[in-house]
Amino acid sequence: MPLDPRLIQESFALVEENSEKVTGHFYALMFLEDPSLRDMFPPMMDGQRDRLLSALVRVVHQVHDPESLVEYLRQLGRDHRKFGVRP
């Protein structure tokens, strides 16, 4: 099933105004699933939530340009290697 940029943008628009809650919920679920991941993050998560939201906004805005999006996501993956993240 191919990506539908319009659907992605419309869906994101529904949660964007609650982005702080959405990103907080994401991290809460992730830490519940694997509590050992919590040590990889700073005690104060405000900056981390902002970075996650910025990445999501960029993905949503680049969804029409798959080549650019793929390169951005590849770089994001490479950037996370310094944290010990593996495939």
C-alpha positions, 0 to 999 in steps of 0.5 A: 500500500503506497503512502498517501501524503494527503491522508498523512497530513490530514491525520497529523493536523488532527493531533498537531494542536495536542502535540505535547500530549502526543509526544509525552504519551509516545515516550510514556508507552516506550518506557513502559514497554522497555524501561531500560530505554529511560536511561538513554534520555535526559531527566527533563524531556521537554527538549527531547519532545520538541526534537521528536515533534520537529522530526515529525513535522519535517516528515509530514512536510516532506512526505510529497518528496520521497527522495528527500524524506528517505535521505532525512530518515537515513541521516536521522538513523545515522545520528542515533548510532551515537546513542547505541541504537541498533536496527 
